[in-house]
């Protein structure tokens, strides 16, 4: 059974790994903005607009929401890795693969529904003039609607990349722990074997 101290330690490790993955994608979101032809920070701004913000406050809110989510996913990722031996992040390759799979799950379970049922309807209203926005914002909304498929595919790639980076960093941080546990287990097995060989038979 995993102790509370172990869960806390894994959560802390996961938060750090998640933040590393989140920061690694920071510039990628701006790359998507440039690629589809909208101003820097549009992705974060859209997130902020969901809660009624606009302009710079919306971008700042979107950034912090993104980083908080990245840290939370990392914490859950590392805590879940303690639940079964097969889930242990005992190597770099395993960490990267597990992280990538986690990224796909987050994309499918959270990003897609939020985008389809919250973001796209809001942007669509702006694009067709149902929402009271400036002409510049209406033009941006029209560009986003026209490139929605491209954005979704790009988001999938970024989620896999985020998860892989998170898993890679988590595997680096946990490598020493799993190495020590493996060494202790081998030493215990060796000691038990030695004891059994010297224990008088009855």
C-alpha angles and dihedrals in degrees: 000000000000114000125228090247090054092049091049092049092049091047090052091048090048093050091055093046091047092050090050089053091046094051090046089060094045094095092040092065089055088049089057090050091054093043094056093040104250130124122278113276097024093130092054091042092056090053090052092047089061088070095043101267128129140191120002095349089057091051092048092048091048092051095051092043089053094049093045090051091048091052092047093050090049092051093050090045094056095041091052089051089069095056097081137012091240090058095053112122092228099153144022096253092049091048093051094047094045090047092050091051089049089052091054091049092051090048093051099040101039115009099048097049093044091049097045099042103031114018102038096047090050093047091044091055089052093047095054095040100252090123122062101246137138122271090251092054090047090053091049090049091051091051091049092050091049093051099037094118091051090048092050093051090046090050091052091053091048092050091053090046092049092049093047093050091046091050092046093052092043090053090053091051094045098040095091092048095052091043091054092047091050092049092049091048092051091048091050092050090048091050092048090050092050091048092050091051092052096038109105114248118237 
